[in-house]
Amino acid sequence: MKITTDLTKLYYSIGEVAEMFNVTTSLIRYWETEFTFLRPKKNRKGDRQFTKKDIQYLERIYHLVKERGFTLEGAKKELRKKPNKVVKQKAKPELYYKLKSLKVRLEKLRDSL
């Protein structure tokens, strides 16, 4: 998953990051506890401030766990083996993930019928 970020911003809130990946904020916080290299800054109030580098780490975690089906332990091992590997960018990432989300919702609807 390649996330497009606003180039003028230095920091992103956990809500913004969760929205980018279409996941909950609690999942982002959980991944933060599981992956030691993911350590966003915190402001005086304790709010997380994610940098573009943090978002790139999250892209790799998301790709391995959500798209390729790795367990967290498997993702950790993969990231240790290839720490600087870049996730391949899709031609239209926003469209791709919107369609993927729609597909999942349609499959759930079909299964409930």
Residue pairs with C-beta under 8 A, 6 or more apart in sequence:
1 21
1 59
1 62
1 63
1 66
1 67
1 87
1 90
1 93
1 97
2 59
2 87
2 88
2 89
2 90
2 93
3 20
3 21
3 55
3 59
3 93
4 93
4 94
5 12
5 20
5 52
5 55
10 51
11 41
11 49
11 50
11 51
12 20
12 49
12 50
12 51
12 55
13 47
13 48
13 49
13 50
14 25
14 28
14 29
14 40
14 47
14 48
14 50
15 25
16 50
17 28
17 50
17 54
17 55
17 58
18 24
18 25
18 27
18 28
20 55
21 28
21 58
21 62
22 97
22 101
23 62
23 66
28 58
29 48
31 38
31 58
31 61
32 38
32 39
32 40
32 48
34 72
34 76
35 57
35 61
35 75
35 76
35 79
37 57
37 79
38 54
38 57
38 58
38 61
39 54
40 48
40 49
40 50
40 51
40 54
41 48
41 49
41 51
42 48
42 49
43 49
50 58
59 87
60 79
60 85
60 87
61 75
61 79
63 87
64 70
64 74
64 75
64 78
64 79
65 71
65 72
65 75
70 78
90 96
